Amino acid sequence: MQGFDNRLSRRDWLKCAAGLLLGGTMLPSHAAPALLQRRIPKTGEEIPAVGLGTWQAFDVAGNARELAQARETLKAFVELGGRVVDSSPMYGSSESVTGQLAAELRVRSKLFVATKVWTTGKQAGIRQMEDSMKKLRVERLDLIQVHNLVDAPTQLATLREWKKAGRVRYVGVTHYSAGAHEDLERFIRPGDIDFVQVNYSLAEPEAGHRLLRAAAESRTAVIVNRPFAEGAMFDRVKGKPLPAWAIEISVASWAQLFLKWILAHPAVTCAIPGTRNPKHVADNLGAASGPLPDEAMREMMLDYFNSL
């Protein structure tokens, strides 16, 4: 488990992050936060364990104020060490906005960009993926996933061809519902899928029953969506102080507590909380530092959350 670079204390890093957000101050290169990295099992490539989801948050084309917020969020995300950005053609203008902002900020080379295909039929899938590449302003994508397993056999066949041709680096499958976990497991068990994206949180822990074990056994990287159950988890703890034991895992917010529970599972590669708030993105990335709960503490955390 990794923490911050020992040249920079957690308190000092938070001060630097606050300065970045409030005044545009860059973190000095020698003091960059050492975010927890996780390896992609199939290749050994490392990516930060906390990424950025764009559903709703980056669907802001045409709204100058919200577009500016998204720009500052992506800027802070990259400057604080973030890399993985996840989008989808079903997320409205999110792909276009991500591509535009990455180009304006000149950060494309620093990002691990993931999107999805969400349609039926081979040619429709090809058209949609090519459209996504144009919107994201890339000639090759890091990851394309079959969204909600829609026409998965057809789209995966194309993705395997694209991977061989070098148009995409990794292929994956996704879903947002526990009811689809059995289907996800069936697709990843053969071992030729690079990523599975799945809902997993203290509020929706079902993936921990079988699917995450299947991912580990098939050497499939795991991206966690809905880490806050679309915000419902914050409603549950609204007005409540953090428990005293949170200090044992260097937790400074409920978001960090929720994320650290997820990241402590060894099969999890990256969690992708969505936000358009630069302060929230800094807080989320703070979960990828310091100690993580052991299994006994994870069980206690689940019991505690269920008691709220």
C-alpha positions in Angstrom: 0.0 0.0 0.0 1.3 3.4 -0.9 1.0 6.8 0.7 2.2 10.3 -0.1 5.8 10.9 -1.1 7.6 11.2 2.2 8.9 14.6 1.3 5.4 15.9 1.6 3.1 15.4 4.6 -0.6 14.8 4.1 -1.4 18.1 5.8 1.1 20.0 3.5 -0.3 18.2 0.4 -3.9 19.3 1.3 -2.6 22.8 1.7 -1.0 22.6 -1.7 -4.2 21.2 -3.2 -6.3 24.0 -1.6 -3.9 26.5 -3.1 -4.2 25.0 -6.5 -8.0 25.1 -6.3 -8.3 28.6 -4.9 -5.4 30.3 -6.5 -4.3 28.2 -9.5 -1.0 27.3 -7.8 0.7 24.3 -9.3 2.1 21.6 -7.0 5.9 21.6 -7.2 7.1 18.6 -9.2 9.1 17.2 -6.3 6.0 17.3 -4.1 3.5 15.6 -6.4 1.2 13.3 -4.4 2.1 9.7 -4.7 -1.3 8.3 -5.4 -2.0 4.7 -4.9 -1.3 2.9 -8.2 -2.9 -0.4 -9.3 -1.6 -2.7 -12.0 -3.8 -3.8 -15.0 -3.4 -7.5 -14.6 -3.1 -8.4 -18.3 -0.1 -6.0 -18.9 1.2 -4.8 -15.6 0.6 -1.2 -16.6 -0.1 1.0 -13.6 -2.9 3.5 -13.3 -4.0 5.6 -10.3 -6.6 3.9 -8.1 -9.0 6.9 -8.3 -10.2 8.2 -11.6 -13.0 10.6 -12.8 -16.4 9.7 -14.1 -18.1 12.1 -16.5 -21.7 10.9 -16.5 -23.9 14.1 -16.0 -20.9 16.0 -14.6 -19.4 16.8 -18.1 -22.6 16.9 -20.1 -22.4 20.7 -20.1 -21.8 21.8 -23.8 -23.5 25.1 -24.3 -23.4 26.2 -20.7 -20.4 28.5 -20.3 -20.4 28.5 -16.5 -20.6 24.7 -16.1 -18.1 24.2 -18.9 -15.7 26.4 -16.9 -16.3 24.3 -13.8 -15.5 21.1 -15.8 -12.3 22.7 -17.1 -11.1 23.5 -13.6 -12.0 20.1 -12.4 -10.1 18.3 -15.2 -7.2 20.7 -14.6 -7.1 19.9 -10.9 -7.5 16.2 -11.5 -4.4 16.1 -13.7 -2.3 18.4 -11.6 -3.1 16.2 -8.5 -2.0 13.0 -10.3 -5.3 11.7 -11.8 -5.3 9.9 -15.1 -8.3 7.7 -15.7 -11.3 9.5 -17.3 -14.4 7.5 -18.2 -17.1 8.5 -20.6 -19.8 7.1 -22.9 -21.8 8.1 -26.0 -24.9 7.8 -23.8 -23.6 10.6 -21.5 -24.8 13.5 -23.7 -22.0 15.9 -24.6 -19.6 14.4 -22.1 -17.3 12.9 -24.7 -17.1 16.1 -26.7 -16.5 18.2 -23.6 -13.8 15.8 -22.4 -12.0 16.0 -25.7 -12.3 19.8 -25.9 -11.0 20.4 -22.4 -8.2 17.9 -22.7 -7.1 19.7 -25.9 -7.4 23.2 -24.4 -5.5 22.1 -21.3 -2.9 20.1 -23.3 -3.3 17.1 -21.0 -4.3 14.4 -23.5 -1.0 12.6 -23.2 -1.4 12.4 -19.4 -4.8 10.8 -19.5 -6.0 7.2 -19.7 -9.2 7.7 -21.6 -12.0 5.2 -21.5 -15.3 5.2 -23.3 -18.0 2.7 -24.3 -20.0 1.4 -27.2 -23.8 1.3 -26.7 -25.7 0.1 -29.7 -26.7 -3.1 -31.7 -25.1 -4.3 -34.9 -21.6 -4.4 -36.1 -21.7 -1.3 -38.4 -23.6 0.7 -35.9 -21.0 -0.1 -33.3 -18.2 0.9 -35.6 -19.8 4.2 -36.5 -20.4 4.9 -32.8 -16.9 4.1 -31.8 -15.4 6.2 -34.6 -17.7 9.1 -33.6 -16.5 8.7 -30.0 -12.8 8.9 -31.2 -13.6 12.1 -33.1 -15.4 13.7 -30.1 -12.6 12.7 -27.7 -10.0 13.9 -30.3 -7.9 10.8 -30.3 -6.7 8.3 -32.9 -6.4 5.5 -30.4 -8.4 4.9 -27.2 -7.0 3.4 -24.1 -10.1 1.5 -23.3 -13.5 0.8 -25.0 -16.1 -1.1 -23.0 -19.4 -2.7 -24.1 -21.9 -0.6 -22.2 -24.4 -2.6 -20.2 -23.5 -5.6 -22.3 -25.6 -4.3 -25.2 -25.0 -6.7 -28.1 -21.8 -7.7 -26.4 -20.7 -10.6 -28.6 -21.0 -8.5 -31.8 -19.2 -5.4 -30.3 -16.5 -7.5 -28.6 -15.7 -9.1 -31.9 -15.1 -5.7 -33.4 -13.1 -4.5 -30.4 -10.8 -7.5 -30.6 -10.2 -6.6 -34.3 -9.5 -3.0 -33.3 -7.1 -4.1 -30.5 -5.1 -6.2 -33.0 -5.0 -3.2 -35.3 -3.9 -0.9 -32.5 -7.0 1.3 -32.5 -7.8 0.5 -28.9 -5.4 -0.7 -26.2 -7.8 -2.5 -23.9 -11.4 -3.9 -24.2 -14.0 -4.3 -21.5 -17.6 -4.9 -20.5 -19.7 -2.9 -18.1 -23.0 -2.8 -16.1 -24.4 -0.7 -13.3 -26.8 -3.3 -11.7 -26.2 -6.2 -9.4 -28.7 -8.1 -11.5 -26.2 -8.3 -14.3 -23.3 -9.6 -12.3 -23.8 -13.2 -13.3 -23.7 -12.1 -17.0 -20.6 -10.1 -16.4 -18.9 -13.1 -14.8 -19.8 -15.2 -17.8 -18.0 -12.8 -20.1 -14.9 -12.4 -18.1 -14.4 -16.0 -17.0 -12.6 -17.1 -20.3 -9.9 -14.6 -19.5 -9.8 -12.6 -22.8 -11.5 -9.4 -21.5 -9.1 -6.8 -20.1 -11.5 -4.7 -17.9 -14.9 -5.2 -16.2 -16.7 -2.1 -14.9 -19.2 -2.7 -12.2 -21.2 -1.0 -9.4 -19.6 -1.6 -6.0 -19.9 0.3 -2.7 -20.9 0.1 0.9 -24.5 0.6 -0.3 -24.1 -1.9 -3.2 -21.6 -4.6 -2.0 -23.0 -7.5 -4.1 -20.0 -7.6 -6.5 -17.9 -8.7 -3.6 -19.8 -12.0 -3.3 -18.5 -13.6 -6.6 -17.8 -11.2 -9.4 -14.6 -9.6 -7.9 -13.2 -13.0 -7.2 -13.9 -14.0 -10.8 -12.1 -10.9 -12.0 -9.1 -11.7 -9.9 -9.0 -15.3 -11.1 -9.3 -14.3 -14.8 -6.8 -11.4 -14.4 -9.4 -8.9 -15.3 -9.0 -5.3 -14.2 -11.9 -3.8 -12.3 -13.3 -0.3 -12.6 -15.9 0.6 -10.0 -18.8 2.8 -11.0 -21.5 4.2 -8.6 -19.0 4.4 -5.7 -21.4 6.7 -3.9 -24.6 5.0 -5.2 -25.4 8.2 -7.2 -25.0 10.3 -4.1 -27.5 8.4 -2.0 -24.8 7.4 0.5 -24.1 11.1 1.3 -27.8 11.5 2.1 -27.5 8.7 4.6 -24.7 10.3 6.5 -25.8 13.9 6.2 -25.1 15.8 9.4 -23.3 12.9 11.0 -19.6 13.2 12.1 -17.0 10.8 10.9 -16.6 7.9 13.3 -13.6 8.2 15.6 -11.9 5.2 14.0 -11.7 7.0 10.6 -8.4 8.5 11.7 -6.8 5.1 11.7 -7.0 5.1 7.9 -6.3 8.8 7.4 -9.8 9.6 6.3 -10.8 13.3 6.2 -14.3 13.0 4.7 -17.1 10.7 4.1 -16.2 10.5 0.4 -12.7 9.2 1.3 -14.2 6.7 3.8 -16.5 5.3 1.1 -13.7 5.2 -1.5 -11.1 3.6 0.8 -13.5 0.7 1.6 -13.7 0.1 -2.2 -10.0 0.4 -2.8 -9.1 -2.0 0.0 -10.5 -4.9 -2.0 -7.4 -6.3 -3.8 -9.3 -7.0 -7.0 -10.3 -3.3 -7.5 -8.1 -1.5 -10.0 -9.8 2.0 -10.1 -12.9 3.7 -8.8 -14.4 6.5 -10.9 -16.5 9.0 -8.8 -18.1 11.6 -11.1 -17.9 15.2 -10.3 -17.6 18.7 -11.8 -16.4 20.3 -8.6 -12.6 20.7 -8.4 -12.7 20.6 -4.6 -14.5 17.3 -4.7 -12.0 15.8 -7.2 -9.2 16.8 -4.8 -11.0 15.2 -1.9 -11.7 12.0 -3.9 -8.0 11.7 -4.9 -7.1 12.0 -1.3 -8.6 8.5 -0.8 -5.7 7.2 -2.9 -3.2 7.9 -0.2 -2.3 6.7 3.3 -3.4 3.4 4.8 -6.3 1.3 3.6 -8.6 -0.7 5.9 -7.8 -4.4 6.4 -10.5 -7.0 6.0 -11.6 -6.9 9.6 -12.0 -3.1 9.4 -13.9 -3.4 6.1 -16.4 -5.8 7.7 -16.8 -3.3 10.6 -17.3 -0.5 8.1 -20.0 -2.3 6.3 -21.8 -3.2 9.6 -21.4 0.5 10.6 -22.9 1.8 7.4 -25.8 -0.6 7.5 -26.6 0.5 11.0 -27.0 4.2 10.0 
